[in-house]
């Protein structure tokens, strides 16, 4: 039997799963991934909570607090970002500082769990779900550092790993669509948009009901279709720019022409990515900034791309 057409998870994060009535879906996903019962207390202010020009880009994020007081960051990203790991670190650090009041002891620093649903390959490996945690081992004894009983009581944590952020990377494209367990059932949905009748993972039964595209109003359905079209356009932008650069070089018929074409493709790709990052961070881009970026050389654009991670203003980006 053909599965009902379901709304994609990114749209659900954006429109439906922020409602307390639908926490069950997100709690189910988090419970299967983290292998523990997750109860969401609240959805916290996050970049994509706001309706603005950023909405049309292919990134969604959500920040929640669970019953243990832990902060869970959920990000869904379609477009390749070569500095994604560094931006991930910056986002975690920013979240921690935002949720510690001035004058509070460091023992109040919240546990952060970063969950990244990625639709591009990040690094090399054969798995499709990775977990990164922090541990300390003796350089001479190789023993693992553990918390003292006093620290366990103070931090309300049992291990060093529980104190530091945990990072999950779900590389959706690598999943072979064979669901061997309940977490795989969720990854299957993330990749295909389908929930099979035999799936039993927590949260999927309700997801099947509330994410049925037939339940959308005409206006919502049109908005959803436009959102999907925007994603397709964004996904093909970088690929098309790169191929156009290579094609231009090949038409010259000589090696130098190919190199020039590839160089142009890389510069146009870097320019498009920087402008997108600027719009995500600051909203509407002044015309003078757009012209400055478009007329810059590749090396300069790449440097500005690094600066934007820590920039609080336009001037911070263009600081040498």
Legacy VTK file of the C-alpha trace (Angstrom):
# vtk DataFile Version 3.0
C-alpha trace
ASCII
DATASET POLYDATA
POINTS 320 float
0.000 0.000 0.000
1.325 3.442 -0.931
2.118 5.540 2.125
0.276 8.801 2.718
2.300 11.818 1.733
3.757 13.424 4.860
5.125 16.845 5.606
8.917 16.869 5.805
10.538 17.025 9.230
12.037 20.473 8.604
8.613 21.959 7.945
7.296 20.189 11.020
10.058 21.741 13.137
9.155 25.102 11.700
5.376 25.045 12.011
3.927 22.120 13.982
6.283 20.633 16.545
6.652 23.872 18.516
3.123 23.375 19.816
2.922 21.715 23.237
0.110 19.527 21.910
2.616 17.979 19.501
5.572 17.549 21.875
4.906 13.801 21.766
6.399 13.576 18.271
9.632 15.359 19.123
9.883 13.541 22.459
9.619 10.252 20.588
12.454 11.142 18.220
14.697 12.346 21.054
13.900 9.306 23.212
14.856 6.881 20.434
18.083 8.727 19.630
19.209 9.274 23.225
17.957 5.877 24.468
16.132 7.398 27.422
12.675 8.786 28.095
12.705 12.471 27.142
10.093 14.886 28.428
10.132 18.347 26.847
9.396 21.155 29.283
9.541 24.068 26.866
10.650 25.296 23.462
13.208 28.083 23.895
13.891 31.071 21.668
16.012 30.044 18.720
17.172 31.517 15.437
14.482 29.844 13.368
11.658 30.639 15.810
11.422 33.975 14.038
9.594 34.596 10.794
11.989 36.567 8.612
14.097 36.449 5.482
16.069 33.514 6.868
13.039 31.255 6.467
13.623 30.613 2.791
17.054 29.119 3.390
17.610 25.456 3.957
18.383 25.384 7.636
16.074 24.771 10.566
16.902 24.745 14.223
15.133 24.290 17.529
16.197 24.598 21.148
14.353 22.689 23.883
14.737 22.080 27.598
14.008 18.636 28.969
12.843 17.546 32.403
16.459 17.233 33.611
17.180 20.887 32.843
19.375 19.947 29.886
19.362 22.031 26.717
18.866 20.126 23.478
19.784 21.825 20.209
18.268 20.323 17.064
19.535 21.521 13.708
18.542 20.315 10.280
20.880 21.375 7.477
20.641 20.680 3.751
23.452 22.673 2.195
27.097 21.692 2.540
29.151 23.907 4.844
32.831 23.046 5.003
33.203 24.820 8.358
30.113 23.189 9.853
31.992 21.577 12.747
33.453 24.922 13.807
30.054 26.613 13.577
28.626 23.764 15.649
31.168 24.474 18.411
30.365 28.185 18.292
26.628 27.505 18.560
27.086 25.295 21.621
29.306 27.858 23.346
26.826 30.639 22.607
23.939 28.595 23.983
25.798 27.895 27.218
26.644 31.556 27.824
23.070 32.602 27.062
21.719 30.296 29.752
24.081 31.078 32.611
23.209 34.195 34.588
25.929 36.629 35.589
27.364 35.741 38.973
26.239 32.115 38.882
28.868 29.480 39.729
30.262 27.345 36.924
28.539 24.343 38.453
25.311 25.802 37.009
26.545 25.497 33.436
23.819 23.435 31.702
24.405 20.188 29.899
23.992 20.716 26.138
23.068 17.991 23.662
23.568 19.002 20.038
21.650 16.959 17.458
22.524 17.625 13.834
20.437 16.164 11.012
22.592 16.614 7.930
21.659 15.994 4.298
25.246 16.148 3.068
28.396 14.147 3.822
30.517 15.552 6.638
33.937 13.949 6.663
34.579 10.321 5.782
33.132 7.225 7.415
30.711 4.348 6.899
28.171 4.990 9.667
25.180 7.315 9.454
24.848 8.206 13.162
27.857 9.466 15.127
28.176 10.494 18.782
30.925 12.784 20.039
31.642 12.997 23.794
34.481 14.310 25.935
36.700 12.109 28.119
40.151 12.536 29.651
42.794 9.813 29.716
46.173 9.841 31.424
49.061 10.313 29.036
51.170 7.921 31.111
48.667 5.604 32.782
45.913 5.708 30.124
43.386 5.659 32.949
40.198 7.643 32.457
39.584 10.636 34.710
36.413 10.228 36.769
34.390 12.572 38.942
34.822 12.584 42.704
31.820 11.914 44.914
31.677 15.618 45.806
31.655 16.588 42.120
28.918 14.079 41.369
26.760 15.662 44.056
27.579 19.225 42.982
27.085 18.687 39.238
24.252 16.153 39.528
26.190 14.089 37.018
27.840 10.662 37.311
30.571 10.937 34.656
32.794 13.517 32.972
31.016 12.818 29.687
27.731 13.909 31.243
29.209 17.286 32.172
30.438 18.177 28.687
28.280 18.699 25.577
27.274 15.629 23.594
27.152 15.953 19.811
25.116 13.700 17.530
25.587 13.741 13.753
22.890 12.035 11.691
24.143 11.733 8.101
20.844 11.025 6.397
22.167 10.375 2.887
24.293 7.443 4.089
21.308 5.524 5.464
20.492 2.529 3.238
16.730 2.708 4.002
16.748 -0.655 5.803
15.255 -0.061 9.249
16.758 -2.568 11.704
15.622 -0.826 14.898
13.378 1.977 16.103
16.036 4.679 15.642
16.430 3.504 12.043
12.677 3.954 11.607
13.089 7.630 12.453
16.074 7.984 10.113
13.995 6.301 7.409
11.352 8.990 7.869
13.983 11.751 7.827
15.324 10.454 4.515
12.197 9.360 2.663
9.366 11.345 4.264
7.441 8.087 4.749
6.348 6.237 7.889
5.631 2.577 7.194
2.653 0.882 8.814
4.838 -1.635 10.649
7.012 1.016 12.334
6.749 1.134 16.135
9.235 3.873 17.148
8.013 6.332 19.743
6.412 9.418 18.265
5.917 8.075 14.732
2.274 7.085 15.171
1.292 10.641 16.073
3.653 12.028 13.442
1.786 10.002 10.830
-1.463 11.682 11.925
-0.409 15.308 12.347
2.034 15.438 9.420
-0.462 14.221 6.821
-0.236 16.809 4.068
-3.928 16.301 3.321
-4.701 17.902 6.675
-3.189 21.229 5.585
-5.348 24.128 4.511
-4.992 25.269 0.904
-2.886 28.247 1.975
-0.615 26.091 4.139
-0.254 23.517 1.379
0.783 26.214 -1.102
3.279 27.623 1.402
4.676 24.134 1.967
5.057 23.484 -1.762
6.863 26.810 -2.156
9.127 25.931 0.760
10.060 22.647 -0.922
10.731 24.456 -4.193
13.015 26.914 -2.368
14.961 23.982 -0.945
15.413 22.438 -4.385
16.587 25.758 -5.809
19.073 26.306 -2.997
20.383 22.747 -3.259
21.099 23.108 -6.969
22.611 26.599 -6.759
26.099 25.608 -5.651
26.197 22.521 -7.870
25.105 24.519 -10.917
27.619 27.284 -10.249
30.445 24.797 -9.936
29.484 22.933 -13.102
29.085 26.197 -15.027
32.617 27.166 -14.066
34.001 23.827 -15.223
32.033 23.969 -18.474
33.318 27.443 -19.250
36.859 26.202 -18.813
36.337 23.119 -20.965
34.982 25.217 -23.829
38.368 26.932 -24.054
39.776 23.568 -25.025
43.001 24.000 -23.083
44.155 23.284 -19.551
44.406 26.954 -18.677
40.795 27.482 -19.658
39.678 24.642 -17.402
41.607 26.067 -14.471
40.102 29.514 -15.008
36.612 28.049 -15.195
37.075 26.043 -12.006
38.507 29.081 -10.229
35.488 31.141 -11.260
33.173 28.378 -10.076
34.857 28.285 -6.672
34.664 32.067 -6.343
30.985 32.198 -7.261
30.272 29.346 -4.843
32.122 31.120 -2.032
30.343 34.394 -2.817
26.901 32.769 -2.727
27.682 30.963 0.529
28.999 34.122 2.244
25.945 36.169 1.243
23.699 33.401 2.538
25.547 33.315 5.866
25.271 37.104 6.125
21.542 37.022 5.531
21.054 34.270 8.105
22.960 36.267 10.708
21.932 39.882 10.055
18.831 39.707 7.865
18.591 42.048 4.858
21.984 42.821 3.284
22.677 46.442 2.226
23.390 46.865 -1.473
26.870 48.243 -0.753
27.743 45.043 1.129
26.500 42.859 -1.723
28.635 44.780 -4.238
31.666 44.612 -1.942
31.397 40.842 -1.669
30.764 40.278 -5.385
33.805 42.334 -6.368
36.170 40.699 -3.859
38.758 38.029 -4.622
38.344 34.428 -3.472
40.965 34.654 -0.705
39.272 37.753 0.726
35.832 36.112 0.614
37.119 33.041 2.443
38.606 35.248 5.194
35.293 37.109 5.611
33.562 33.743 5.831
35.687 32.921 8.884
35.122 36.364 10.426
31.325 36.088 10.259
31.306 33.306 12.862
32.251 35.815 15.558
30.927 39.036 14.007
28.384 41.236 15.773
28.268 43.894 13.038
29.077 44.389 9.352
32.402 46.060 10.267
33.471 42.986 12.248
33.191 40.861 9.095
35.518 43.048 7.054
38.188 43.403 9.734
41.525 42.135 8.430
LINES 1 321
320 0 1 2 3 4 5 6 7 8 9 10 11 12 13 14 15 16 17 18 19 20 21 22 23 24 25 26 27 28 29 30 31 32 33 34 35 36 37 38 39 40 41 42 43 44 45 46 47 48 49 50 51 52 53 54 55 56 57 58 59 60 61 62 63 64 65 66 67 68 69 70 71 72 73 74 75 76 77 78 79 80 81 82 83 84 85 86 87 88 89 90 91 92 93 94 95 96 97 98 99 100 101 102 103 104 105 106 107 108 109 110 111 112 113 114 115 116 117 118 119 120 121 122 123 124 125 126 127 128 129 130 131 132 133 134 135 136 137 138 139 140 141 142 143 144 145 146 147 148 149 150 151 152 153 154 155 156 157 158 159 160 161 162 163 164 165 166 167 168 169 170 171 172 173 174 175 176 177 178 179 180 181 182 183 184 185 186 187 188 189 190 191 192 193 194 195 196 197 198 199 200 201 202 203 204 205 206 207 208 209 210 211 212 213 214 215 216 217 218 219 220 221 222 223 224 225 226 227 228 229 230 231 232 233 234 235 236 237 238 239 240 241 242 243 244 245 246 247 248 249 250 251 252 253 254 255 256 257 258 259 260 261 262 263 264 265 266 267 268 269 270 271 272 273 274 275 276 277 278 279 280 281 282 283 284 285 286 287 288 289 290 291 292 293 294 295 296 297 298 299 300 301 302 303 304 305 306 307 308 309 310 311 312 313 314 315 316 317 318 319
